[in-house]
Amino acid sequence: MCDKPIIESLLDIDFYKLSMGQMIFHRHPKVPVTLSFINRTARVPLAEIVSIGRLREELEHCRTLRFSSQELHYIMGTYEYEQPMFQLDYINFLKGLALPEFNLEIDGDQLKISFPGDWAEATYWETLAMSIVNELYYRALMQKYSPFERELVESDGKIALGRKIRELRRNPNITFSDFGTRRRFSRQWQDYVVSILAKECPDQFKGTSNVLLAQRYGLMPTGTNAHELPMVYSGIYFEEDTEKNPTYSQHRVLADWEEEYGMGLSIFLPDTFGSDWFFSNAVTPKQFRNWKGSRQDSGIPLKYAEKRIQEYQDAGIDPKEKLIVFADGLRVETMKEISERLHGRIRYTFGWGTDLTNDLGFKSISIVVKAVEAAGHPVAKLSDNISKATGPRVAVERMKQMVGYTNTFAEACKS
């Protein structure tokens, strides 16, 4: 098995960590936060499979990494979203960035990992930690195999990828990006998959969320923001939300994001506290009209799409001018069904994750790193799939009550 560190560059992260990171740096860099690792596939006893000693070594190694001058030049030269995105003050911050300390212990048969610190620094742990835990998990499973059996695993992965490519070519209306960094089988495998897609599906493969691979293969780095922003903002503006309503913190998120990036990255992520509530309460009519579209990350994809189409039509907006990025547990079959139903009605594309970069015959595990505390207050995420809800119980119940959350849809987490 590979003895190299799993993470060898701080650029080996999802692009949204940088776009979010600049906004955090400009507005709330010193807000104390805690991010926590959560294994949503609780049936898998990670602490009995993953070596805690090796995990600690990998996490400590990340704390020694720094952005290189070449990497910083690449980040600063990102023009894909209609304007130079990253400002010099943020680049200088990244130049001196060192990941803060972490806490790691065993809790029963599970790993307990938390990342406390100033928000502007702690935020970068999310995708790095997930990539490390996931790869250590699959390395442990592979250690039980002979060298020949390991070759068969890789062969199965290549065959599965080949089938997907053939099916995608038969459906040219499907465009997609690689969103698979956080739960990839391994760094090496994601690199291979991305390199193949860039050659075999150049018209349909639009880019990768992995910044290092985007640089390596000359691809578009894709992504906007994550649930961390609205979650932490709900902690920063805890009193304002309590005295008024949670619309206050969510209005601030959207206003700050638009001020930071204009329309270049104007994709709503609505499901933090429920998509229906979000579009009815957090979005202004002007934003609804001007923003490019939204990302569907939980719930029932086509149900979500039909609601958005109807809302656009009711507002006198042509849905064909708007975009939905589907990004929840996708498979080729799912993308085909969505494409067949929505083609010609609204623009759509796909952020393809676990099934793309971790389909080698093993069952995948659903892991996340989420904010659980911000500015001294517990914070939560509800989702359009209640099985994806995260955060301390008191925070989950508080947000349910504040937004009138009544959603009962529950489905095992796929990604």
C-alpha positions as CSV (number, residue, x, y, z in Angstrom):
1,M,0.0,0.0,0.0
2,C,1.1,3.6,-0.5
3,D,3.3,5.1,2.2
4,K,3.1,8.7,1.0
5,P,0.9,11.1,2.9
6,I,-2.6,11.3,1.6
7,I,-2.6,15.1,1.4
8,E,0.6,16.5,-0.1
9,S,-0.8,19.9,-1.0
10,L,-3.2,22.4,0.6
11,L,-4.6,22.8,-3.0
12,D,-6.0,19.3,-2.7
13,I,-9.3,20.7,-1.5
14,D,-12.7,21.6,-3.0
15,F,-12.9,24.9,-4.7
16,Y,-15.7,26.1,-2.5
17,K,-13.3,26.2,0.5
18,L,-11.5,29.0,-1.3
19,S,-14.5,31.0,-2.4
20,M,-16.0,30.7,1.1
21,G,-12.7,31.2,2.7
22,Q,-12.2,34.7,1.1
23,M,-15.7,35.8,2.3
24,I,-15.0,34.5,5.8
25,F,-11.6,36.2,5.8
26,H,-13.1,39.6,4.8
27,R,-16.0,39.5,7.2
28,H,-15.7,37.1,10.2
29,P,-12.1,35.8,10.4
30,K,-11.9,35.6,14.2
31,V,-15.3,34.1,15.0
32,P,-14.6,31.0,17.1
33,V,-16.1,27.9,15.5
34,T,-15.9,24.2,16.0
35,L,-16.2,21.7,13.1
36,S,-16.9,18.1,13.9
37,F,-16.5,14.9,11.9
38,I,-19.6,12.8,11.7
39,N,-20.0,9.2,10.4
40,R,-23.6,9.0,9.1
41,T,-23.1,5.4,8.3
42,A,-23.1,4.4,12.0
43,R,-23.2,0.7,11.2
44,V,-19.6,1.0,10.1
45,P,-17.3,1.0,13.2
46,L,-14.6,3.3,11.8
47,A,-12.6,3.3,15.0
48,E,-12.1,-0.4,14.7
49,I,-11.1,-0.2,11.1
50,V,-9.0,3.0,10.8
51,S,-5.8,3.2,12.7
52,I,-6.1,6.2,15.0
53,G,-2.3,6.5,15.1
54,R,-2.0,6.7,11.3
55,L,-5.0,9.1,11.2
56,R,-3.2,11.4,13.7
57,E,-0.1,11.3,11.7
58,E,-2.0,12.2,8.5
59,L,-3.8,15.1,10.2
60,E,-0.6,16.4,11.8
61,H,1.1,16.2,8.4
62,C,-1.5,18.6,7.1
63,R,-0.6,21.1,9.7
64,T,2.9,21.2,8.3
65,L,1.7,22.1,4.8
66,R,1.8,25.6,3.3
67,F,0.6,27.0,0.0
68,S,3.4,27.3,-2.4
69,S,4.1,30.4,-4.5
70,Q,3.0,28.5,-7.6
71,E,-0.2,27.4,-6.0
72,L,-1.0,31.0,-4.8
73,H,-0.3,32.3,-8.3
74,Y,-2.8,29.7,-9.7
75,I,-5.5,30.7,-7.1
76,M,-5.0,34.4,-7.8
77,G,-5.3,33.8,-11.5
78,T,-8.8,32.2,-11.3
79,Y,-10.9,34.1,-13.8
80,E,-13.5,31.5,-14.6
81,Y,-16.4,33.3,-12.9
82,E,-16.6,36.6,-14.8
83,Q,-14.0,38.5,-12.7
84,P,-10.7,38.0,-10.9
85,M,-12.1,36.3,-7.9
86,F,-9.4,36.4,-5.2
87,Q,-7.9,39.6,-3.8
88,L,-4.3,40.2,-2.8
89,D,-5.1,40.5,1.0
90,Y,-6.7,37.0,0.9
91,I,-3.7,35.6,-1.1
92,N,-1.4,37.0,1.5
93,F,-3.5,35.4,4.3
94,L,-3.3,32.0,2.5
95,K,0.5,32.4,2.2
96,G,0.8,32.3,6.0
97,L,-2.0,29.8,6.6
98,A,-1.3,27.0,9.0
99,L,-4.1,24.7,10.0
100,P,-5.1,24.9,13.6
101,E,-4.9,22.1,16.1
102,F,-7.5,19.3,16.2
103,N,-8.9,16.9,18.8
104,L,-8.9,13.2,18.0
105,E,-10.2,10.4,20.2
106,I,-12.2,7.2,20.1
107,D,-15.8,7.2,21.2
108,G,-17.1,3.6,21.4
109,D,-16.5,2.2,17.9
110,Q,-16.5,5.6,16.2
111,L,-13.9,8.3,15.6
112,K,-14.4,11.5,17.4
113,I,-12.6,14.4,15.6
114,S,-13.2,18.1,16.1
115,F,-11.6,21.2,14.7
116,P,-11.9,24.3,16.9
117,G,-10.4,27.6,16.0
118,D,-10.8,30.9,14.3
119,W,-13.2,30.5,11.4
120,A,-10.8,31.8,8.8
121,E,-8.4,29.0,9.6
122,A,-10.5,26.1,10.9
123,T,-12.7,26.0,7.8
124,Y,-10.0,24.4,5.6
125,W,-10.0,21.2,7.7
126,E,-13.3,20.0,6.2
127,T,-12.5,18.4,2.9
128,L,-8.9,17.5,4.0
129,A,-10.1,15.5,7.0
130,M,-12.8,13.7,5.0
131,S,-10.4,12.7,2.3
132,I,-8.0,11.4,4.8
133,V,-10.5,9.3,6.8
134,N,-12.1,7.9,3.7
135,E,-8.8,6.9,2.1
136,L,-7.5,5.3,5.4
137,Y,-10.8,3.3,5.6
138,Y,-10.4,1.9,2.1
139,R,-6.7,1.2,2.6
140,A,-7.6,-0.8,5.7
141,L,-10.1,-2.9,3.7
142,M,-7.6,-3.4,0.8
143,Q,-4.9,-4.6,3.2
144,K,-6.9,-7.8,3.6
145,Y,-6.5,-8.5,-0.1
146,S,-3.6,-10.1,-2.0
147,P,-1.7,-8.0,-4.6
148,F,-3.7,-9.8,-7.3
149,E,-7.0,-9.1,-5.6
150,R,-6.1,-5.4,-5.4
151,E,-5.5,-5.4,-9.1
152,L,-8.9,-6.9,-9.6
153,V,-10.5,-4.1,-7.5
154,E,-8.8,-1.5,-9.8
155,S,-9.9,-3.4,-12.9
156,D,-13.5,-3.4,-11.6
157,G,-13.3,0.3,-11.1
158,K,-12.0,0.9,-14.6
159,I,-14.8,-1.3,-16.1
160,A,-17.4,0.6,-14.1
161,L,-16.0,3.9,-15.3
162,G,-16.0,2.6,-18.9
163,R,-19.7,1.7,-18.7
164,K,-20.5,5.2,-17.3
165,I,-18.6,6.9,-20.1
166,R,-20.4,4.9,-22.8
167,E,-23.8,5.7,-21.3
168,L,-22.9,9.4,-21.0
169,R,-21.9,9.5,-24.6
170,R,-25.4,8.1,-25.5
171,N,-26.9,11.1,-23.5
172,P,-25.1,14.2,-24.8
173,N,-27.5,16.5,-22.9
174,I,-25.9,15.5,-19.6
175,T,-23.1,17.7,-18.5
176,F,-21.3,17.2,-15.2
177,S,-18.4,18.1,-12.9
178,D,-16.4,16.0,-10.5
179,F,-17.6,16.7,-6.9
180,G,-15.9,13.6,-5.5
181,T,-12.9,14.8,-3.5
182,R,-14.3,14.4,0.0
183,R,-15.3,10.8,-0.3
184,R,-13.0,9.5,-3.0
185,F,-11.5,6.0,-2.8
186,S,-8.1,7.5,-2.9
187,R,-6.3,10.5,-4.2
188,Q,-4.6,8.4,-6.9
189,W,-8.0,7.1,-8.1
190,Q,-9.6,10.5,-8.3
191,D,-6.6,11.7,-10.3
192,Y,-7.1,8.8,-12.7
193,V,-10.8,9.3,-13.1
194,V,-10.5,13.0,-13.8
195,S,-7.7,12.5,-16.3
196,I,-9.8,9.9,-18.2
197,L,-12.9,12.0,-18.2
198,A,-11.0,15.0,-19.5
199,K,-9.9,12.9,-22.5
200,E,-13.0,10.8,-23.1
201,C,-15.8,13.2,-22.4
202,P,-14.4,16.7,-23.2
203,D,-17.7,18.2,-24.2
204,Q,-19.7,16.9,-21.3
205,F,-17.1,17.0,-18.5
206,K,-17.1,20.6,-17.4
207,G,-14.5,20.6,-14.6
208,T,-13.6,19.4,-11.1
209,S,-14.2,20.8,-7.6
210,N,-10.6,19.6,-6.7
211,V,-8.4,22.6,-7.2
212,L,-5.2,20.7,-7.5
213,L,-6.6,18.5,-10.3
214,A,-8.1,21.5,-12.0
215,Q,-4.6,23.0,-12.1
216,R,-3.0,19.8,-13.2
217,Y,-5.3,19.1,-16.1
218,G,-6.2,22.6,-17.2
219,L,-9.9,22.2,-16.1
220,M,-12.4,24.6,-14.7
221,P,-12.4,24.6,-10.8
222,T,-16.1,24.3,-10.0
223,G,-18.1,25.1,-6.9
224,T,-19.6,28.0,-5.0
225,N,-20.3,27.5,-1.3
226,A,-21.5,25.0,1.3
227,H,-23.9,24.7,4.2
228,E,-21.2,25.9,6.6
229,L,-21.9,29.6,5.7
230,P,-25.6,29.7,6.7
231,M,-24.9,27.5,9.6
232,V,-22.2,29.6,11.1
233,Y,-24.0,32.9,10.3
234,S,-26.9,31.5,12.4
235,G,-24.5,31.4,15.3
236,I,-23.0,34.8,14.6
237,Y,-26.4,36.4,14.5
238,F,-28.0,34.2,17.1
239,E,-29.6,37.0,19.1
240,E,-30.9,38.8,16.0
241,D,-32.5,35.6,14.7
242,T,-34.0,34.9,18.1
243,E,-35.4,38.5,18.5
244,K,-36.6,38.7,14.9
245,N,-36.5,35.5,12.9
246,P,-33.9,33.4,11.2
247,T,-34.4,35.4,8.0
248,Y,-32.0,37.9,9.4
249,S,-28.8,35.7,9.4
250,Q,-29.8,34.2,6.0
251,H,-30.3,37.6,4.4
252,R,-26.9,38.5,5.6
253,V,-25.3,35.4,4.1
254,L,-26.8,36.1,0.7
255,A,-26.1,39.9,0.8
256,D,-22.5,39.3,1.8
257,W,-22.0,36.6,-0.9
258,E,-23.4,38.9,-3.6
259,E,-21.2,41.8,-2.4
260,E,-18.2,39.5,-2.5
261,Y,-18.7,38.0,-5.9
262,G,-21.5,39.7,-7.7
263,M,-23.4,37.4,-10.1
264,G,-20.4,35.3,-11.0
265,L,-21.1,32.8,-8.2
266,S,-24.8,33.4,-7.7
267,I,-26.0,29.9,-7.1
268,F,-28.4,29.5,-4.1
269,L,-27.8,26.6,-1.7
270,P,-31.3,26.5,-0.2
271,D,-31.7,23.4,1.9
272,T,-29.8,24.3,5.1
273,F,-33.0,24.9,6.9
274,G,-35.4,23.6,4.2
275,S,-35.6,24.8,0.6
276,D,-39.3,25.8,0.8
277,W,-38.6,28.0,3.7
278,F,-35.5,29.5,2.1
279,F,-37.3,30.5,-1.1
280,S,-40.3,31.9,0.7
281,N,-38.4,33.8,3.4
282,A,-34.7,34.3,2.8
283,V,-34.5,35.3,-0.9
284,T,-35.6,38.7,-2.0
285,P,-37.6,39.0,-5.3
286,K,-34.6,40.9,-6.8
287,Q,-32.2,38.0,-5.9
288,F,-34.6,35.4,-7.2
289,R,-34.7,37.2,-10.5
290,N,-31.0,38.0,-10.8
291,W,-29.2,35.0,-9.4
292,K,-28.2,32.3,-11.9
293,G,-29.9,29.4,-10.1
294,S,-29.6,26.9,-7.3
295,R,-28.0,23.7,-6.1
296,Q,-30.2,20.7,-5.1
297,D,-28.3,18.8,-2.4
298,S,-31.0,16.8,-0.6
299,G,-34.6,15.6,-1.0
300,I,-36.2,14.5,-4.2
301,P,-34.5,16.0,-7.3
302,L,-37.4,16.2,-9.7
303,K,-39.8,17.4,-7.0
304,Y,-37.3,20.2,-6.2
305,A,-37.0,21.0,-9.9
306,E,-40.8,21.2,-10.5
307,K,-41.2,23.6,-7.6
308,R,-38.4,25.9,-8.8
309,I,-39.9,25.9,-12.4
310,Q,-43.3,26.8,-11.0
311,E,-41.9,29.6,-8.8
312,Y,-40.0,31.1,-11.7
313,Q,-43.1,31.0,-13.9
314,D,-45.2,32.6,-11.1
315,A,-42.7,35.4,-10.9
316,G,-42.7,36.0,-14.6
317,I,-39.2,34.6,-15.1
318,D,-38.4,32.2,-17.9
319,P,-37.1,29.0,-16.3
320,K,-35.0,28.3,-19.3
321,E,-32.8,31.2,-18.3
322,K,-32.1,29.6,-14.9
323,L,-29.9,26.7,-13.7
324,I,-30.2,23.8,-11.3
325,V,-27.0,22.0,-10.2
326,F,-28.0,18.6,-8.9
327,A,-25.5,17.2,-6.4
328,D,-27.1,14.6,-4.2
329,G,-26.0,10.9,-4.5
330,L,-26.0,10.9,-8.3
331,R,-25.7,7.9,-10.6
332,V,-25.9,7.8,-14.4
333,E,-29.4,6.5,-14.2
334,T,-30.5,9.4,-12.0
335,M,-28.9,11.9,-14.3
336,K,-30.6,10.3,-17.3
337,E,-34.1,10.5,-15.7
338,I,-33.6,14.1,-14.6
339,S,-32.3,15.1,-18.1
340,E,-35.2,13.4,-19.9
341,R,-37.7,15.2,-17.6
342,L,-36.2,18.7,-17.6
343,H,-34.6,19.1,-21.1
344,G,-35.9,22.2,-22.7
345,R,-37.7,23.4,-19.5
346,I,-34.8,24.6,-17.4
347,R,-31.0,24.5,-17.6
348,Y,-29.4,21.8,-15.5
349,T,-26.0,20.2,-14.8
350,F,-24.7,17.7,-12.3
351,G,-22.1,17.7,-9.5
352,W,-21.2,14.0,-9.5
353,G,-19.5,12.8,-6.3
354,T,-19.1,9.5,-4.5
355,D,-20.4,7.2,-7.4
356,L,-17.9,8.8,-9.7
357,T,-14.7,8.6,-7.6
358,N,-15.5,5.7,-5.3
359,D,-17.1,2.9,-7.4
360,L,-14.7,0.0,-7.1
361,G,-16.9,-2.7,-5.6
362,F,-17.0,-1.5,-2.0
363,K,-20.0,0.0,-0.2
364,S,-19.4,3.7,0.4
365,I,-19.7,5.4,3.7
366,S,-21.5,8.7,4.3
367,I,-19.2,11.0,6.3
368,V,-19.3,14.8,6.8
369,V,-17.5,17.5,8.6
370,K,-20.0,20.1,9.8
371,A,-20.0,23.2,12.0
372,V,-21.5,22.4,15.4
373,E,-20.7,25.6,17.2
374,A,-20.2,29.2,16.1
375,A,-19.7,32.4,18.2
376,G,-20.4,30.4,21.3
377,H,-23.7,29.0,20.1
378,P,-24.7,25.5,18.9
379,V,-25.6,25.4,15.2
380,A,-27.4,22.9,13.0
381,K,-28.4,22.0,9.5
382,L,-31.9,20.6,8.8
383,S,-31.8,19.6,5.1
384,D,-34.7,18.6,2.8
385,N,-33.9,15.0,3.9
386,I,-34.2,14.8,7.7
387,S,-31.8,11.9,7.8
388,K,-29.1,14.5,6.8
389,A,-29.8,16.8,9.7
390,T,-26.7,17.5,11.8
391,G,-25.8,19.4,14.9
392,P,-26.5,19.3,18.6
393,R,-30.1,18.3,19.3
394,V,-30.9,21.6,21.0
395,A,-29.8,23.5,17.9
396,V,-31.7,21.2,15.5
397,E,-34.9,21.6,17.6
398,R,-34.4,25.4,17.8
399,M,-34.1,25.7,14.1
400,K,-37.1,23.4,13.4
401,Q,-39.3,25.6,15.6
402,M,-38.0,28.9,14.2
403,V,-38.5,28.0,10.5
404,G,-41.6,25.9,11.1
405,Y,-39.9,22.8,9.7
406,T,-42.4,20.0,9.0
407,N,-40.6,18.0,6.4
408,T,-40.9,14.2,6.9
409,F,-38.9,13.0,3.9
410,A,-36.2,10.6,5.2
411,E,-33.8,8.6,3.1
412,A,-30.5,6.9,4.0
413,C,-27.7,9.3,3.1
414,K,-26.1,8.3,-0.2
415,S,-23.2,10.8,-0.2
